[in-house]
Amino acid sequence: MRKFNFNRCVRYDATGKARFHSMAKARLRAVAKLLELSPGDYDLRSNIAGPAVSGEITLHTNHVYVQVAQPFSGGPDTGILIRTCNGRDDFCGGHNTFAPLALLNDPAALAVLVDKVEQGGLRMSPDQIRTYAQAAGVL
């Protein structure tokens, strides 16, 4: 799988935003497949949003919610949000676990992390996730 720069700013760039959404959806679809989910077991949504933000792409199952968006602030890379949920109508869910966008370039490593969150409600700090991503070779 070819690497994609998910951190390249797509604000005020409609073409870049469309590519960001397309690539993120493809990677989340790969994560769903690695988690052995059938198409009816999850929703995959894309909210383009306004020009000043990246919008978000969401993989939502009955037990876990994964949302991808470029962080608006210049702070740490927290572009992937993973949390447990109680059905596909639950948009608040459990505790937030954040991961760097670069993890989208390794769907297998992201799937392992998603599974850990789903199975145990794993909570990791951004520094712990960064260490995990470095060990997976994506940072």
Secondary structure, DSSP 8 states (H G I E B T S, - for coil): -----TTS--TT-HHHHHHHHHHHHHHHHHHHHHTT--GGGEEEEEE---TTS--EEEEEESSEEEEE---SSSSS---EEEEE-SSTT-SS-S--EEE-GGGGG-HHHHHHHHHHHHHH-----HHHHHHHHHHTT--
